[in-house]
């Protein structure tokens, strides 16, 4: 194995027997794990369908190759609903995640042993459940519609924004905080003038980035009845109207590209 000398030269040295055995054992363990996983997947796979997959994919591509462009007139409203779901869900998530992040950060929480673990548990719970699962549960509770999608996006955003924001809070320069505290400032003033200005760039970047992600996630929430373009997509797939599916894919792609551009411009302007 190569060893870098102080002058920058690489000198090859023979590995000792223990290190060679560890490397061999690692490769053996990886190979055994791969074979076990492959055997499990193979047992659960209907290989006759897999062998027929290229023909089916070509047939679907042929059906999708002639999209009815007039169908765009029917998907602008659902696409706008999708954007609203992502935007409102992000705003709610930001509003709830910001105080939660301050409670979860070790240098701003009122109680390290009580409040901080509760805040961290909420953040972990939010991040552990995908927005599609949140939407499925909320559709059962609230009924189908945009409200379920908005709340699902918000619940998913809380964990993402809260985690990144509380980590940014814990990485601030404590000297600025100590200087403001030394003037006799109240805790609220310390947060306003010592902590918040330092995390504001991170807060802006995280919020815009999450909105960009939510645009993508909101496009599929309609598959479980949470409104947006996903409802139209599900209806087209159920009718085997593959040309309409192509039009919907084009609309989703265009929306995602525009959201990427907007988020990049906003991050550049704020940060």
C-alpha positions in Angstrom: 0.0 0.0 0.0 1.3 3.6 -0.7 2.6 5.7 2.2 3.1 9.4 1.7 6.5 10.6 2.9 7.1 14.1 4.3 8.6 15.2 1.0 5.5 14.2 -0.9 6.9 11.0 -2.3 4.8 7.8 -2.3 6.6 4.7 -0.9 5.0 1.3 -1.3 5.0 -0.9 1.8 3.7 -4.4 2.2 0.7 -4.8 4.4 1.1 -6.8 7.6 -0.8 -10.0 8.0 -3.5 -8.6 10.4 -4.3 -5.8 8.1 -4.4 -8.1 5.0 -6.8 -10.4 6.9 -9.1 -7.5 7.9 -9.3 -6.4 4.2 -10.0 -10.0 3.1 -12.6 -10.4 5.8 -14.3 -7.2 4.7 -14.5 -8.3 1.1 -15.8 -11.7 2.1 -18.5 -10.2 4.3 -19.5 -7.9 1.5 -19.7 -10.8 -0.9 -21.8 -12.9 1.4 -24.1 -10.0 2.1 -24.6 -9.4 -1.6 -25.4 -13.1 -2.3 -27.9 -13.2 0.6 -29.6 -10.0 -0.6 -29.6 -11.3 -4.2 -31.1 -14.6 -3.2 -33.9 -12.8 -1.3 -34.7 -10.5 -4.2 -34.6 -13.3 -6.7 -37.1 -15.3 -4.7 -39.5 -12.4 -4.6 -39.1 -11.5 -8.3 -41.2 -12.9 -11.2 -38.5 -13.3 -13.8 -40.9 -13.9 -16.7 -42.1 -10.3 -16.3 -38.5 -9.0 -16.1 -37.7 -10.8 -19.4 -40.7 -9.2 -21.0 -39.8 -5.7 -19.6 -38.0 -4.3 -22.7 -40.9 -5.1 -25.0 -43.4 -3.5 -22.5 -41.2 -0.5 -22.1 -40.9 0.0 -25.9 -44.6 -0.4 -26.3 -45.3 2.2 -23.5 -42.7 4.6 -25.1 -44.5 4.3 -28.4 -47.9 5.1 -26.9 -46.4 8.1 -25.1 -44.6 9.5 -28.2 -47.5 11.4 -29.6 -48.8 13.6 -26.8 -52.0 15.7 -27.3 -50.7 19.2 -26.8 -54.2 20.5 -26.4 -54.3 18.6 -23.0 -52.1 21.3 -21.5 -55.2 23.5 -21.1 -56.6 21.0 -18.6 -53.5 20.7 -16.4 -52.6 24.3 -15.7 -55.1 24.5 -12.8 -53.8 21.3 -11.1 -50.2 22.4 -11.7 -51.0 25.7 -10.0 -52.6 23.8 -7.1 -49.4 21.7 -6.8 -47.3 24.9 -6.5 -49.6 26.3 -3.9 -49.4 23.0 -1.9 -45.6 23.2 -1.9 -45.5 27.0 -1.1 -48.0 27.0 1.7 -46.7 23.7 3.2 -43.2 25.2 3.2 -44.3 28.4 4.9 -46.1 26.4 7.6 -43.1 24.1 8.0 -40.7 27.1 8.4 -43.0 28.8 10.9 -43.1 25.6 13.1 -39.5 24.4 12.5 -37.8 27.7 13.4 -38.8 27.9 17.1 -38.3 24.1 17.3 -34.7 24.5 16.1 -34.0 27.0 18.8 -35.4 24.6 21.4 -33.3 21.7 19.9 -30.0 23.6 19.7 -27.8 22.9 22.7 -26.7 26.5 23.0 -30.2 28.1 22.9 -32.5 25.5 24.5 -34.1 26.4 27.9 -33.5 22.9 29.1 -30.9 20.4 27.8 -32.4 17.5 29.7 -36.1 18.0 29.1 -37.1 20.4 26.3 -34.2 19.6 24.0 -34.9 15.8 23.8 -38.6 16.5 23.1 -37.7 18.9 20.3 -35.2 16.4 18.8 -37.8 13.7 19.0 -40.3 15.8 17.0 -37.6 16.6 14.4 -36.7 12.9 14.1 -40.3 11.8 13.9 -41.0 14.3 11.1 -38.0 13.2 9.1 -38.7 9.6 9.5 -42.1 9.6 7.7 -42.2 10.4 4.0 -44.6 13.1 2.8 -46.5 10.6 0.7 -47.2 8.6 3.9 -48.2 11.8 5.7 -50.6 12.6 2.9 -52.1 9.1 2.9 -52.8 9.4 6.7 -54.2 12.9 6.4 -56.5 12.0 3.5 -58.0 9.3 5.7 -58.4 11.9 8.5 -59.3 15.1 6.6 -60.6 13.7 3.4 -59.1 14.2 -0.1 -58.2 17.6 -1.2 -55.5 20.3 -1.1 -55.6 20.7 2.7 -54.2 17.2 3.3 -51.4 17.9 0.8 -50.5 21.2 2.4 -50.3 19.7 5.9 -48.4 16.7 4.7 -45.7 18.9 3.1 -45.6 21.0 6.3 -45.1 18.0 8.6 -42.3 16.7 6.4 -40.6 20.1 6.2 -40.5 20.5 9.9 -37.9 17.8 10.4 -35.8 18.8 7.4 -35.7 22.5 8.3 -35.5 22.0 12.0 -32.5 19.6 11.8 -30.4 21.8 9.5 -31.3 25.0 11.3 -30.5 23.7 14.8 -27.1 22.5 13.5 -26.5 25.9 12.1 -27.4 27.5 15.4 -25.0 25.3 17.3 -22.1 26.3 15.0 -22.4 30.1 15.5 -19.6 32.2 16.9 -20.2 32.3 20.7 -18.0 35.3 21.1 -20.6 37.6 19.6 -23.3 36.1 21.9 -21.1 36.6 24.9 -20.4 40.2 24.0 -24.1 41.0 23.7 -24.9 39.1 26.9 -22.1 41.1 28.7 -24.0 44.3 28.0 -26.9 43.1 30.2 -29.2 42.1 27.3 -32.2 40.0 28.0 -32.4 36.5 26.6 -34.7 37.6 23.8 -32.3 40.4 22.8 -29.4 37.9 22.8 -31.3 35.7 20.4 -32.3 38.7 18.2 -29.0 40.4 18.0 -26.4 37.7 18.8 -27.8 34.5 17.3 -30.3 35.3 14.6 -28.1 37.5 12.4 -25.5 34.7 12.3 -28.0 32.0 11.2 -30.1 34.2 8.9 -28.1 33.2 5.7 -28.4 29.5 6.6 -32.1 30.0 7.4 -32.8 31.6 4.0 -30.9 28.9 2.1 -32.5 26.0 3.9 -36.0 27.5 3.4 -35.6 28.1 -0.3 -34.0 24.7 -0.8 -36.8 22.9 1.0 -39.4 24.8 -1.1 -37.6 23.5 -4.2 -37.8 19.9 -2.8 -41.4 20.4 -1.9 -42.3 21.3 -5.5 -41.1 17.8 -6.5 -42.8 16.0 -3.6 -46.1 17.8 -4.1 -46.4 16.5 -7.7 -47.0 12.9 -6.4 -49.3 13.6 -3.4 -52.3 13.5 -5.7 -51.7 9.8 -6.2 -53.2 9.3 -2.7 -55.9 12.0 -3.1 -54.0 15.0 -1.6 -54.7 17.2 -4.6 -52.5 18.8 -7.3 -51.2 17.4 -10.6 -50.9 13.9 -9.1 -54.7 13.5 -9.3 -54.6 14.2 -13.0 -51.7 11.9 -13.4 -53.4 9.0 -11.6 -56.6 9.5 -13.7 -54.6 9.4 -17.0 -52.7 6.3 -15.9 -55.9 4.5 -14.9 -57.4 5.3 -18.4 -54.1 4.1 -20.0 -54.0 7.6 -21.7 -50.2 7.6 -22.1 -50.2 10.6 -24.3 -51.8 12.6 -21.5 -49.1 11.2 -19.1 -46.4 12.6 -21.4 -48.0 16.0 -21.3 -48.2 15.9 -17.5 -44.5 14.8 -17.4 -43.6 17.8 -19.5 -45.5 20.2 -17.3 -43.9 18.7 -14.2 -40.4 18.9 -15.7 -41.0 22.6 -16.8 -42.2 23.5 -13.3 -39.2 21.8 -11.6 -36.8 23.6 -13.9 -38.4 27.0 -13.2 -38.4 26.2 -9.4 -34.6 25.4 -9.7 -34.0 28.7 -11.4 -36.1 30.7 -8.9 -34.5 29.0 -5.9 -31.0 29.7 -7.2 -31.8 33.4 -7.8 -33.4 33.8 -4.4 -30.5 32.1 -2.6 -28.0 34.3 -4.5 -29.9 37.4 -3.7 -30.3 36.7 0.0 -27.0 34.9 0.8 
